[in-house]
Amino acid sequence: MAAKNSLHRERDTIEKMIRLYCRSKHHPEQALCRECRDLFSYASERLGKCRFGSKKPTCGQCTVHCYKPAMREKVRMVMRYAGPRMIFTHPVDAIRHLIQTRRPPAQ
């Protein structure tokens, strides 16, 4: 199995975080509610346009803030809730994300 690049990992991680958040806060079934689907769609679009490409740092380390302020706040809420819980639901992704946040950002 080929290793995923950082953009694919970032997309997978944000999707898992949004699913975890939505399941707890909005929609207990597997499907995302409309608000969370829209948030994931927006985050995916922004990731697809990232100027850093495969050298993308985690969003918290990024020098370019590409989210609109309202969407950025929604993502922050999701990450604050889901981030600490990821270690229990998706431990490999959580540890990988923690390691990536410790690395210096690409220039």
Rosetta silent file (secondary structure, phi, psi, omega in degrees, C-alpha in Angstrom):
SEQUENCE: MAAKNSLHRERDTIEKMIRLYCRSKHHPEQALCRECRDLFSYASERLGKCRFGSKKPTCGQCTVHCYKPAMREKVRMVMRYAGPRMIFTHPVDAIRHLIQTRRPPAQ
SCORE:     score description
SCORE:     0.000 S_00000001
   1 L     0.000  126.320 -179.207    0.000    0.000    0.000 S_00000001
   2 L   -73.616  145.783  179.105    1.449    3.345   -1.051 S_00000001
   3 L   -70.179  142.616  178.418    1.784    6.047    1.560 S_00000001
   4 L   -80.250  146.868  175.064   -0.753    8.847    1.356 S_00000001
   5 L   -78.183  170.569 -173.105    0.525   12.355    0.831 S_00000001
   6 H   -63.310  -32.226  178.565   -0.128   14.981    3.474 S_00000001
   7 H   -66.414  -40.524  177.588   -3.127   16.484    1.659 S_00000001
   8 H   -66.845  -41.104  178.259   -4.924   13.127    1.563 S_00000001
   9 H   -63.551  -42.803 -179.963   -4.105   12.499    5.221 S_00000001
  10 H   -62.876  -41.329  178.607   -5.297   15.980    6.142 S_00000001
  11 H   -64.506  -44.854  177.948   -8.553   15.438    4.220 S_00000001
  12 H   -61.692  -42.227 -178.049   -9.094   12.046    5.912 S_00000001
  13 H   -65.745  -46.449 -179.716   -8.359   13.520    9.333 S_00000001
  14 H   -65.493  -35.062  176.721  -10.725   16.476    8.969 S_00000001
  15 H   -63.717  -44.928  179.412  -13.434   14.155    7.692 S_00000001
  16 H   -63.705  -38.910  179.232  -13.033   11.868   10.706 S_00000001
  17 H   -66.384  -43.683  179.694  -13.082   14.857   13.054 S_00000001
  18 H   -65.363  -40.480  177.658  -16.224   16.292   11.458 S_00000001
  19 H   -61.689  -44.293  179.094  -17.930   12.869   11.569 S_00000001
  20 H   -61.314  -45.562  179.558  -17.061   12.474   15.246 S_00000001
  21 H   -63.714  -48.686 -177.397  -18.345   15.977   16.026 S_00000001
  22 H   -62.513  -44.122 -179.244  -21.533   15.598   13.968 S_00000001
  23 H   -59.424  -36.838 -178.087  -22.358   12.196   15.427 S_00000001
  24 H   -83.534  -39.793 -172.282  -22.120   13.618   18.932 S_00000001
  25 H   -96.534  -29.852 -172.497  -23.576   17.084   18.461 S_00000001
  26 L  -122.973  -51.057 -162.734  -26.049   16.869   15.575 S_00000001
  27 L  -137.833   98.652 -174.710  -26.739   13.552   13.944 S_00000001
  28 L   -67.145  -14.606  177.304  -26.210   10.242   15.768 S_00000001
  29 L   -77.686  176.782 -179.048  -26.464    8.176   12.583 S_00000001
  30 L   -66.109  -35.501 -174.978  -23.506    7.623   10.257 S_00000001
  31 L   -70.610  145.639  176.060  -24.533   10.302    7.734 S_00000001
  32 L   -78.797  146.425  173.172  -23.402   13.885    8.206 S_00000001
  33 L   -71.810  169.207 -176.991  -25.991   16.600    8.693 S_00000001
  34 H   -59.445  -44.554 -178.992  -26.180   19.311    6.036 S_00000001
  35 H   -60.377  -43.183 -179.733  -24.122   21.816    8.064 S_00000001
  36 H   -73.298  -34.127  174.276  -21.310   19.308    8.598 S_00000001
  37 H   -62.046  -43.645  179.083  -21.429   18.148    4.966 S_00000001
  38 H   -63.563  -40.745  178.769  -21.054   21.770    3.890 S_00000001
  39 H   -63.792  -44.768  178.754  -18.147   22.248    6.295 S_00000001
  40 H   -64.797  -40.579  178.123  -16.373   19.142    4.996 S_00000001
  41 H   -60.984  -44.073  179.100  -16.986   20.197    1.406 S_00000001
  42 H   -63.569  -46.490  179.740  -15.522   23.635    2.139 S_00000001
  43 H   -62.128  -40.768  178.261  -12.496   22.173    3.936 S_00000001
  44 H   -63.077  -42.391  179.044  -11.900   19.735    1.054 S_00000001
  45 H   -62.385  -44.975 -179.599  -12.083   22.553   -1.473 S_00000001
  46 H   -65.131  -39.814  176.893   -9.610   24.650    0.495 S_00000001
  47 H   -61.990  -39.713  179.903   -7.224   21.686    0.853 S_00000001
  48 H   -64.490  -23.335 -179.458   -7.395   21.122   -2.879 S_00000001
  49 L  -103.489   10.711 -176.200   -6.255   24.698   -3.458 S_00000001
  50 L   -61.922  128.336 -178.658   -3.492   24.699   -0.841 S_00000001
  51 L   -70.661  -17.126 -178.920   -0.441   26.540   -2.127 S_00000001
  52 L   -87.182  -13.716  177.969    1.907   24.265   -0.170 S_00000001
  53 H    57.524 -132.740 -176.361    0.746   21.114   -1.921 S_00000001
  54 H   -70.686  -10.245  177.881    2.300   17.945   -0.520 S_00000001
  55 H   -98.340   20.061 -177.141    4.427   20.008    1.906 S_00000001
  56 L   -61.819  129.104  173.016    1.350   21.397    3.618 S_00000001
  57 L   -79.608  172.914  173.649    1.755   21.978    7.360 S_00000001
  58 L   -65.182  155.055 -175.485   -1.122   21.385    9.735 S_00000001
  59 H   -58.169  -35.969 -179.754   -3.639   24.222    9.627 S_00000001
  60 H   -64.751  -25.362 -179.567   -2.600   25.430   13.089 S_00000001
  61 H   -97.156   -9.445 -172.310    0.966   25.947   11.873 S_00000001
  62 L   -68.280  140.900  178.107    0.120   27.397    8.488 S_00000001
  63 L   -85.279  -14.782 -179.996    1.223   30.941    7.696 S_00000001
  64 L  -112.024  121.539  179.486   -1.626   31.376    5.194 S_00000001
  65 L   -99.906  102.995 -171.120   -5.153   31.339    6.563 S_00000001
  66 L   -95.217   -3.047  178.852   -7.285   30.286    3.627 S_00000001
  67 L   -89.533  145.988  171.027  -10.602   29.775    5.463 S_00000001
  68 L   -64.647  150.606 -176.389  -13.196   32.519    5.721 S_00000001
  69 H   -53.286  -42.459 -178.405  -13.455   33.690    9.368 S_00000001
  70 H   -65.704  -41.837  179.730  -16.865   32.045    9.974 S_00000001
  71 H   -70.130  -36.475  178.152  -15.732   28.712    8.525 S_00000001
  72 H   -60.990  -41.160  178.451  -12.455   28.919   10.397 S_00000001
  73 H   -66.205  -38.659  177.343  -14.364   29.269   13.654 S_00000001
  74 H   -63.243  -43.434  179.267  -16.555   26.255   12.797 S_00000001
  75 H   -64.926  -38.571  176.996  -13.472   24.150   12.077 S_00000001
  76 H   -60.010  -44.190  178.547  -11.937   25.317   15.342 S_00000001
  77 H   -60.107  -44.959  179.490  -15.036   24.185   17.239 S_00000001
  78 H   -60.880  -47.289 -177.104  -14.899   20.788   15.536 S_00000001
  79 H   -66.594  -37.961  177.412  -11.189   20.382   16.252 S_00000001
  80 H   -61.904  -38.989  179.992  -11.538   21.439   19.890 S_00000001
  81 H   -77.232  -52.177 -170.297  -14.202   18.802   20.390 S_00000001
  82 H   -80.242  -30.721 -176.581  -12.933   15.982   18.183 S_00000001
  83 H   -50.510  -56.688 -179.844   -9.174   16.404   18.579 S_00000001
  84 H   -64.796  -25.006 -178.547   -8.890   14.952   22.099 S_00000001
  85 H   -85.058  -16.515 -179.318  -11.367   12.172   21.266 S_00000001
  86 H   -60.856  -30.591 -178.900   -9.517   11.060   18.132 S_00000001
  87 H   -61.939  -26.413  179.766   -7.013    9.120   20.251 S_00000001
  88 H   -90.784  -31.590 -176.205   -9.844    6.751   21.213 S_00000001
  89 H   -97.049  -34.576 -178.768  -11.599    6.476   17.856 S_00000001
  90 L  -140.873   69.119 -172.354   -8.716    6.841   15.365 S_00000001
  91 H   -60.751  -38.314 -179.505   -5.474    6.476   17.357 S_00000001
  92 H   -64.224  -45.457  178.611   -3.111    6.113   14.382 S_00000001
  93 H   -63.290  -41.446 -178.799   -4.466    9.272   12.745 S_00000001
  94 H   -63.674  -45.006 -179.978   -4.339   11.170   16.037 S_00000001
  95 H   -66.919  -42.487  177.880   -0.717   10.216   16.711 S_00000001
  96 H   -59.983  -41.885  179.303    0.294   10.970   13.120 S_00000001
  97 H   -65.478  -42.022  177.752   -1.355   14.390   13.378 S_00000001
  98 H   -61.146  -42.656  178.489    0.404   15.127   16.681 S_00000001
  99 H   -62.555  -42.909 -179.183    3.766   14.219   15.150 S_00000001
 100 H   -64.468  -34.595  179.595    3.065   16.442   12.156 S_00000001
 101 H   -70.292  -20.938  179.492    2.199   19.408   14.398 S_00000001
 102 H   -83.164  -18.673  179.554    5.601   19.061   16.084 S_00000001
 103 L   -76.545  146.654  176.797    7.489   19.350   12.803 S_00000001
 104 L   -67.357  142.883 -179.141    8.561   22.789   11.652 S_00000001
 105 L   -66.039  150.542  177.123    6.330   24.176    8.897 S_00000001
 106 L   -69.623  147.330 -179.739    7.556   24.152    5.297 S_00000001
 107 L   -96.737    0.000    0.000    8.791   27.477    3.956 S_00000001
